[in-house]
Amino acid sequence: MILVNTDYISGKNLEMLGLVKGSTIQSKHIGKDITQGFKTLVGGELTAYNEMMNEARALATKRMVEEAAALGADAVVNIRYASSAIMQGAAEVIAYGTAVKFV
């Protein structure tokens, strides 16, 4: 499966199959939440939250690809990501794009 954030793939004619998306809501356990809270006092990268968001993006992408594969897609174009805070220490990530088949 080819994944791109452009609306085309060079050298390919595309037939649009439709919108596909994948999402997840992730959080870290209370211990990590407390340690990251202390980290905000001194500054620096919040590595536990960075890892959480990387995991969330990977899972959302996987779910989007599974939805595209179910439609018989060869690729997903125009991929976008969005995230939002659900509550302190928890975030939703959604990946979406257009499933396409090569003609």
WOHU-V19153 format. One record per residue. N is the residue number from 1. SS is DSSP state (hx for helix, st for strand, lp for the rest). PHI is phi as a letter, one per 30 degrees, with the letter a starting at -180 (* if undefined). D_CENTER is the distance of its C-alpha to the mean C-alpha in Angstrom with 1 decimal. Layout:
n:ss:phi:d_center
N:SS:PHI:D_CENTER
N:SS:PHI:D_CENTER
This chain:
n:ss:phi:d_center
1:lp:*:15.6
2:st:c:15.2
3:st:b:11.9
4:lp:b:12.8
5:lp:c:12.2
6:lp:c:15.9
7:lp:c:17.6
8:lp:a:19.8
9:lp:b:20.4
10:lp:e:23.7
11:lp:i:26.5
12:lp:b:24.8
13:lp:c:25.8
14:st:c:23.0
15:st:c:23.4
16:st:d:20.8
17:st:c:19.9
18:st:k:17.8
19:st:d:14.5
20:st:b:11.8
21:st:a:8.8
22:st:b:7.1
23:st:b:6.8
24:st:a:8.3
25:st:b:10.7
26:st:b:11.6
27:st:b:14.9
28:lp:c:17.3
29:lp:d:20.9
30:hx:e:23.7
31:hx:d:25.1
32:hx:d:22.1
33:hx:d:21.8
34:hx:d:25.5
35:hx:d:25.4
36:hx:d:22.6
37:hx:d:24.7
38:hx:d:27.7
39:hx:d:25.7
40:hx:d:25.3
41:hx:d:29.1
42:hx:c:29.5
43:lp:i:26.4
44:lp:j:24.1
45:lp:d:20.6
46:lp:c:19.2
47:hx:d:18.1
48:hx:d:17.4
49:hx:d:14.9
50:hx:d:13.4
51:hx:d:13.1
52:hx:e:11.7
53:hx:d:8.8
54:hx:d:8.4
55:hx:d:8.7
56:hx:d:6.4
57:hx:d:3.3
58:hx:d:5.7
59:hx:d:6.6
60:hx:d:4.2
61:hx:d:4.6
62:hx:e:8.0
63:hx:d:8.7
64:hx:d:8.2
65:hx:d:10.4
66:hx:d:12.8
67:hx:d:13.3
68:hx:d:14.1
69:hx:d:16.4
70:hx:d:18.2
71:lp:d:19.1
72:lp:i:20.5
73:lp:d:18.2
74:lp:c:18.7
75:st:a:15.7
76:st:b:12.9
77:st:c:13.8
78:st:h:12.9
79:st:d:9.1
80:st:b:7.9
81:st:b:5.4
82:st:b:7.4
83:st:b:8.4
84:st:a:11.8
85:st:d:14.3
86:st:c:15.7
87:st:a:18.5
88:lp:d:19.6
89:lp:i:17.5
90:st:b:14.8
91:st:b:11.6
92:st:c:9.3
93:st:b:5.6
94:st:b:5.1
95:st:c:4.0
96:st:b:7.7
97:st:a:10.5
98:st:c:14.1
99:st:d:15.2
100:st:b:18.4
101:st:c:21.3
102:st:d:23.6
103:lp:c:27.1
